[in-house]
Amino acid sequence: MTDPDSDTLDKTLADLEWDRLSQAVAERCRGPLRARLERLPIAQTREGTMVSLTETAEAMRLSSMGEALRVDGAREVLPQLARLQKKGALDGPALRDLMSVLGVARALRLFLGRHRQVAPALFARCAIDPTLDVLLDELEAAIESDGSVSDHASPEIRRLRTEVANLRAKLIGKLEEILLEKAAILSDAFYTERDGRYVVPVRRDAHETLPGIVHGTSASGHSVFVEPRALVPYGNRLKMAQSELDREIQRVLQALSDLAAERLPSLMAAVDAIDHADLRGASARLGEDLGARVLDLADEVELDLKQVRHPLLLLDGVDVVPNDLSLAAGRALVLSGPNAGGKTVALKTLGLAALMMRAGLPIPAADGSRCGFFSHVASDVGDDQNIHKNLSTFSAHVTRLVRMLDETEPGALLLMDELAGGTDPEEGSALACALVDTLCRRGGAVAVTTHYEALKAMAMRDERLLSAAVGFNVAEMRPTFEVTLGMPGASSALDVARRFGVPDVVIERARAVLPEQSRDFDQLVRGIQLLREETQRTLASAREREREADALHQKAQAKLEALMAADQRSVERATVKLFDELRDIRARIKDARKTLREARDEQTLQALLRATDETQRATNELAAQAGGQGGARDLASDVAQPGGVADVTVGATVHVARLGRSAVILEGPLKGKVRVAAGALKLWVDVSELGASAVEGRSADRSGPGPEPAPLPAPSAPSMPTADNTLDVRGLRVDDALAMLEAFLDRMFGAGEGTAYVLHGVGSGALRDAVRAQLREHTRYVRASRPGERDEGGERVTVVSLVR
């Protein structure tokens, strides 16, 4: 890979305003890096880019968990580390700053250790020597938060400070006595310090009356500062004790500095880890502020950005129009359209995206966007004329293009604004076409803005080139800033000029002298734009109608399901109530028959017979209702005449005396009980309560001699799901559901139904698959089965066609 020289890189970064993006990241740093970061680092390899992106993605993931990377509280210590390298001693405040860094380093190490599963790359990159905790403990024991040396730093410091305090107290006590005794000759009733000695202000005309040492005069010259002779011994002893204390403090500071110097490599690594974590945390915060995401690093050298927005405009608070931009090695994107329409913004967006990937920054683009690794990014945006170098705008432009040609290789991203502009239009357009062709042949990914019709035409016929138009609202005479891939844009220079106030007479004169070919090309492009706008409006209207129809369908489907569920619950409640009433009636019949047997007179006998007949009629009516609501057929007979011995194997249909109806055995027998299902009801009952099902008895009767039953008539209309022909097994275990399915199919077949519905839901799909597998094997009753149509419930329902 050929690295571009520093001038090329500096020009590119200046064109793309990289310093503003760097400043945005620096402002989001929380540690010393905030003041130091001038230019965001850019990875030089694909591997380095991948690591940077991974680390930023981990930082964003931690932030989304409420566990953002933080290095708050760390102070700048690079000067202190440089002093330690020279074997110099640090003072108390410098050691305090070092202590703050060690505290943050320990917190960062523990934080990343707790989250190493979420952020393995950051954990590895920001590794910190745990033995630095020993140095931190030593500093915390010796240095106070204000940078002073603690009394606990050494026993000698504690002793000397006590001695100094006692001597100072004695001296001050003596001073206060002198102030009282010599008040007449003092210019003021206070004492002060001069050169570490305690003095009192004496009037100049009376200073000789107070024996002592003169240490200076006041600014006015009216007072002389005298150390009374009586204080000299006290002052001497205090001075000596203070000097001894200072030497001990310096010894402690030197010892701590030596201890830090021994761990200098680990200290420098810790500072680097803090800076790196701060950079990734700031990058994550920038991504959150921009609504950006970390993009996948594409294997190919390409840019495929969906709904991308220029990050610096977002930082400025501009309502940015998102656009799709696409580019690859060996290809070119030719942006055309009116001035101030967004061509240069799109150009810079491409360059920033490529560099932001290498810096590990999130990009404000939609999900599904991709960007590859570009070996270097070179740009030619803006006016580079230089009077001192005797370069005109065009000369500077050509000089820059020559350098870009020399540096172009596969994997380079080349951005050129108004390519070959500033010269004769015909020669400039020819040069532009030749340059784009050459750069593509050399494997560069090329993006240019242009007003040259020749280059626009080349983009429409050369498959390596892709046209892109920035929008212009002809009706409102303003740019839309929308980029449309696959079509050229009209420059609309005359329309823009009219918008800015150029008189119509001038505009019309300009149109008259415009070459016919240019007029035709401009009209063709404008016609395409108008047609596209109309197509977009039609498409948007169709999509809106589709959304409305889908919403109505979803609403109707939800209402249907709610009604079906409510109907099913209502049926189940009514059935339970009917069974309760039937049990009560059976008890009344039993009591009535007993009373009949005990009756003695004819009048009582007749009354009881009438009551028994009425009760039996009520029983028949209730049984009919239960049957109509999904209960077994001929329920009254089942209630009154359960017979035989029940088969108590799982899946068998039995008569349950307590319920007065047939049920399917789900589990057991266990300790004399079995678990049965009667419709939606499931309960454990004693085996003694079971009898052979009357339904099974009738089925057995049909298999013996006797006339065959008449065939049931075919339904006159397609069947619809109802409470009677629908089995709801949602929420059941597979075994339970299959047992109920067996009984349900038996009942549907016996009732002569042609179609049945099984409502199983979707969930994990296990219950649905088991039901459909059972139906495929059940050829006795089932002719065919299929998933429900959309209006039948879709995959949540299986529709069963029964043998007739």
Number of C-alpha atoms within 10 A of each C-alpha: 12 11 12 18 10 9 9 20 16 14 17 23 20 14 18 23 14 20 16 16 20 16 17 16 26 25 15 18 26 21 23 22 22 18 13 11 18 16 15 19 14 15 20 16 13 17 11 15 23 18 17 22 23 21 27 29 26 24 28 28 16 18 16 12 9 9 13 18 24 19 22 15 14 23 20 19 21 13 10 18 22 13 15 18 13 9 13 15 21 22 19 25 16 19 26 24 19 25 24 21 26 26 20 21 28 18 14 23 20 15 16 20 17 12 15 14 10 15 21 16 19 25 23 12 14 22 18 24 16 13 11 20 14 12 19 20 13 16 26 18 15 22 22 18 14 9 16 15 24 18 19 13 21 15 9 15 21 14 12 19 17 14 17 19 14 13 20 18 12 14 20 16 11 15 21 14 11 17 18 11 11 14 14 13 18 23 16 14 14 13 17 12 12 15 8 11 18 22 24 27 24 27 19 17 11 14 18 13 10 16 12 17 15 17 16 15 16 12 8 6 10 13 21 23 25 24 25 18 13 14 20 16 11 18 20 13 16 22 17 12 19 19 14 17 20 15 13 17 22 17 13 19 22 17 14 23 23 17 15 24 20 14 14 17 13 17 22 16 16 24 26 17 21 28 23 17 26 26 27 27 28 27 27 32 23 25 22 16 12 19 15 21 20 25 25 16 20 14 11 14 22 23 25 19 26 18 16 23 26 24 24 19 12 15 14 9 9 11 9 16 14 19 20 18 21 20 21 25 25 25 25 28 25 30 31 30 26 24 18 14 21 22 27 21 15 26 25 23 21 28 24 23 25 22 25 22 27 28 22 28 28 26 27 26 26 19 14 11 23 21 24 24 26 27 23 25 24 26 27 24 22 13 12 17 15 12 9 6 8 9 15 15 17 16 16 18 24 17 13 18 20 12 14 22 15 10 19 25 22 19 23 27 30 29 27 25 21 21 26 23 20 13 12 10 15 12 11 17 22 15 16 21 19 12 18 27 19 15 23 22 17 17 19 26 29 26 28 25 24 25 24 21 21 17 26 26 14 18 24 17 11 12 10 17 24 23 22 25 28 27 24 27 13 14 6 9 13 16 19 16 23 20 25 19 19 15 21 30 29 25 23 20 14 17 16 18 14 15 13 9 8 13 11 12 9 13 15 12 10 12 14 11 9 11 10 11 10 12 13 11 14 18 14 14 18 19 13 15 22 15 12 13 14 12 12 12 12 12 12 12 12 12 12 12 12 12 12 12 12 12 12 12 14 13 12 13 16 13 12 15 14 12 12 16 14 13 14 21 14 13 20 20 12 15 24 16 12 18 20 14 16 23 17 13 18 17 12 16 20 13 13 17 15 11 14 17 10 10 14 10 8 9 9 12 16 13 11 18 14 11 15 20 12 13 17 18 13 16 25 18 14 20 28 17 16 26 18 15 17 20 23 22 20 16 25 23 16 22 24 13 14 23 14 13 13 19 17 21 15 18 22 19 30 27 29 26 18 14 18 22 27 30 26 29 27 25 19 16 17 11 8 11 18 21 20 27 22 21 20 16 12 15 12 17 17 15 19 12 14 25 21 21 26 25 24 16 13 10 13 10 11 13 9 9 7 8 7 9 7 6 8 11 9 10 11 6 6 7 13 12 17 13 21 17 20 22 24 20 21 17 11 13 11 17 16 20 21 20 20 27 21 18 21 20 22 17 18 18 19 13 13 16 21 20 24 24 25 24 20 24 19 15 11 8 12 12 22 23 14 15 20 18 11 14 23 14 10 14 12 12 19 21 16 15 17 15 18 18 13 12 11 18 19 14 17 19 23 25 22 23 17 20 15 15
